[in-house]
């Protein structure tokens, strides 16, 4: 796993936990991390991560609209 050091302005008033959750939720939203991977990055359980996704306006159902069309056709 890589380690990253960031210098963020004090004016953002973010805790380390909030910043990690923000990054993990964004990477999950983009499909770069699975729910489990994002939860591990954030240092929480999958259930906890899933529960706080709404705070970052990220849906737990992270599928592109084309998948829905395919699912409907195959049902």
Buried (B, 14 or more C-beta within 10 A) or exposed (E): EEEEEEEEEEEEEBEEEEEBBBBBBBBBBEEEBEBEBBBBBBEBEBEEBBEBBEEBEBEEEBEEEEEEEEEEEEE
